[in-house]
Amino acid sequence: MSKKKNAPLPASSAGLLRFFEDETRGIKIKPEMVLGIAGALIGISLLIRVLFPV
């Protein structure tokens, strides 16, 4: 028998799973939406800088 088959899982992974299972109050937003909004703001600011140079 190999030792890897019987090896216990790391303690940190169990804590992470419990953390993500907890339900919290507040706004639910997907990570893709956050990245999209950030990209849009960067794009708009660059566009304004190009169209209206100081």
CORQUI-V989771 format. One record per helix or strand of 2 or more residues. SS is the DSSP state (alpha for helix, beta for strand). FROM is the first residue (numbers start at 1). TO is the last residue. Records with the same first field share a line. If there is no record, write none. Layout:
SS = FROM-TO + FROM-TO
This chain:
alpha = 11-21 + 31-51
